[in-house]
Amino acid sequence: MIRHLVLFKLNEGVERDDPRVVAGDEAFKALGGQIEELCFWECGWNVSDRPIAYDYAINSAVDDTDALKLYIEHPAHQAGTALWREFATWVIADYEF
C-alpha cells in the first residue's frame, strides 16, 4: 500500500473562515466518499500552535501506484486542489507501507 500525506500552509493573510478555505475544506472532506481507489481517507485542521506547524493535513492510502495515479487524476481531486491553489501551498510525501 501507499500512504499519501499532504500538509497545507495557508497563504499570508488567509484565515480558516475565509469562504474559499471553507469551500476547500468541504471539497476535501467529501473526497473519501467520491474516489473508490482510496482505501483510507482523513483530513483536518492542525491543533498545534507550534511555529513550524502546517495548517491542514490529508492522510490517505491507496493500494498501489496505479491507484495513486487514478486518485490524483480523478476530477473531484483535481477540483479540490484547484480550490486550494487559490489560498495555500503544500508539501506531499508518498511512501509504501
Disulfide bonds with the S-S distance in Angstrom:
none
